[in-house]
């Protein structure tokens, strides 16, 4: 599954989605965008940690909830591949992780979160003038 998923034609971060978020706040409130990016970077790490822990302990309800939450927040920031793999993990958790789907998806989620965090941290640095 990892070889064909996530879809490598999707960008790690969709610049159009990120630009839309920036436009929503406007150039005058870049600090709000930076704060949102900081929150996403921090919270997405907490969410992948919770995903890993809930998988390890067999807590499918928390795994499902965390995958859903990370799917949604990732989409907001244009992390299309992360959002897509979280959607698959969310469904697999809903199905009780039967057939090893969660075990296959978990390392992909962790990798995609790291990649998205790197891109978004670089964007944050650019926006803050660092």
C-alpha positions in Angstrom: 0.0 0.0 0.0 2.8 2.5 0.9 4.3 2.2 -2.6 1.1 3.5 -4.3 -0.3 5.5 -1.5 -0.3 8.4 -0.9 -0.8 9.6 -4.4 2.5 11.0 -5.3 0.9 13.4 -7.8 -0.5 15.3 -4.9 1.8 17.9 -3.4 2.9 17.6 0.2 1.3 21.0 0.7 -1.1 22.5 -1.9 0.1 26.0 -2.2 -3.3 27.2 -3.4 -5.0 26.0 -0.2 -2.3 27.7 1.9 -2.7 30.9 -0.2 -6.4 30.8 0.4 -5.9 30.6 4.1 -3.5 33.6 3.9 -5.9 35.6 1.8 -8.7 35.0 4.3 -6.7 36.9 6.9 -5.1 39.3 4.5 -1.6 40.7 4.4 -2.4 43.0 7.3 -2.8 40.1 9.7 0.1 37.8 9.0 0.6 37.2 12.7 -2.7 35.4 12.8 -1.6 33.1 10.0 1.7 32.5 11.7 -0.2 31.7 15.0 -2.4 29.2 13.0 0.6 27.6 11.5 2.2 27.3 14.9 -0.9 25.7 16.3 -1.2 23.2 13.4 2.5 22.3 13.8 2.1 21.6 17.5 -1.3 20.0 17.4 -0.6 17.7 14.4 2.4 16.3 16.3 0.2 15.7 19.3 -2.4 14.1 17.1 0.1 11.7 15.4 1.4 10.8 18.9 -2.2 10.1 20.0 -2.8 8.0 16.8 0.3 5.9 17.5 -0.7 5.4 21.2 -4.3 4.6 20.4 -3.2 2.1 17.8 -0.7 0.5 20.2 -3.3 0.2 22.9 -6.1 -1.0 20.6 -8.3 2.1 21.3 -10.1 2.3 18.0 -12.5 5.0 19.1 -9.6 7.4 19.8 -7.7 6.3 16.7 -10.8 7.0 14.6 -11.3 10.4 16.2 -7.7 11.5 16.0 -7.4 10.4 12.3 -10.6 12.4 11.6 -9.3 15.5 13.3 -5.9 15.4 11.6 -7.6 14.7 8.3 -9.7 17.9 8.6 -6.9 20.2 9.9 -4.5 18.9 7.3 -6.9 19.8 4.6 -7.3 23.3 6.0 -3.6 23.9 5.6 -3.3 22.2 2.2 -1.5 19.1 3.4 -3.4 17.1 0.8 -1.5 13.8 1.1 -1.6 13.8 4.9 -5.3 14.5 4.7 -5.9 11.7 2.2 -4.0 9.1 4.2 -5.8 10.2 7.4 -9.1 9.6 5.6 -8.0 6.1 4.9 -6.8 5.5 8.4 -10.1 7.0 9.8 -12.1 4.5 7.7 -9.8 1.6 8.7 -10.2 2.5 12.4 -14.0 2.7 11.9 -13.8 -0.9 10.5 -11.8 -2.0 13.6 -8.5 -2.1 11.8 -9.3 -5.5 10.3 -7.0 -6.9 7.7 -4.0 -5.0 8.9 -5.0 -1.7 7.3 -4.2 0.4 10.2 -0.8 -1.2 10.7 0.0 -0.4 7.0 -1.3 3.2 7.2 0.2 4.2 10.5 3.8 4.7 9.2 2.5 6.5 6.2 0.6 8.9 8.4 3.7 9.5 10.5 5.8 10.1 7.4 3.3 12.4 5.8 2.9 14.5 8.9 6.7 15.0 9.1 6.8 16.0 5.5 3.9 18.4 5.8 5.3 19.9 9.0 8.7 20.5 7.3 7.0 22.4 4.4 4.7 24.3 6.7 7.5 25.3 9.1 9.4 26.6 6.1 6.4 28.6 5.0 6.0 29.9 8.5 9.6 31.1 8.5 9.1 32.8 5.2 5.9 34.6 6.4 7.6 35.7 9.6 10.6 37.0 7.7 13.0 34.7 9.4 
